[in-house]
């Protein structure tokens, strides 16, 4: 099993040997930052969703500004600065972020980008992060799957990395469970240990 898994990894799992590496501080043209972030570690996460939101704002689909629940602007004239200073000193200032849709249509967005905008705003013109955080958090698994679909459609992966990991984890767990069953029910320690070690190899 170890030899078989090693050959499988060498055939389809090993990254190609890189040539000279040139640092790049921005994703290539046409590559959304969220997708680039998920590509680097092969996992979609909150940072990739946040990178997508910031990218959408930089491209003019959203505006993001700091506000305060009491109505005191985060930036403004001298009176606003004094009010903020007082609230900070008494511990009542809390940072709040407002997301507002612009008039730019969403037709040219990738599906996962459009899903993020709709999931965040829910048909409203503006929302605050604290107001939508609980419901938006529940949408994250679906947004991650949309990001994985985008990566597959771009040809970066043959299948979703998340689904592939899950399938191999299930396979390794089943093999190890059969080994444990062989030891407990059949008394076959040799077969059971072999299967458990094989399951651990598949998991690795």
Steps between C-alpha positions, in 0.01 A plus 500: 500500500785737584663435162166540319422830675852629434463424129156665496639814665793511256262462205218744579565657840848646490542863400723555198855606569509882484736702287634834617255662741429869449301669780168648387308719741175505302309214335541464122257697285160335486557298819279612792696536827260267682557225245876559511497468879307173485738372233809560713393274788228307310245602765232767487472700820374827649812683382414410139146636541636819656753537217213468252299771678797738500561425132134567415527832682816593311323416171205724582225247585493589870604776733634423846517768764551518872194619694383506861167367628422830675520686171831672569699486175835323512652788305383856470538849638645608832176427686499141374862452607423637847196274533702198396777590743251525787337167411842334478603635839187370674516166319180544299651517153465180300626463149221427253515446125231585251475329160305687234415392144591732218305537177741277311320187372614157615464332161873464435585349839604139544221288656676474836554878507133566430404250770717684752338836416147356521583311818637811665237753395198274457329744263565805718693804384718514812568290810731512799732213577366447851143473369573238235787310666287217650306427180804551277699254711240233426547560126877446509498123421294565187727788398803274545343241269439773243865596521603137450273478193667810359843337543383182324344699213827690456678166459713538812365173643330199347268473799421710804795481745251491787310205353824318415631536857169376639498194273853399601423557869193278473695229316783500755254503790303207359816292450616573856154423638496163323838427657372587848194280440723210394690524827196535728254259337722252317806504721724545195761735641736460205235582239351774716831679562584476130170660406533771766848589376374496142216733598746738664712494184197593289412779744853638481 
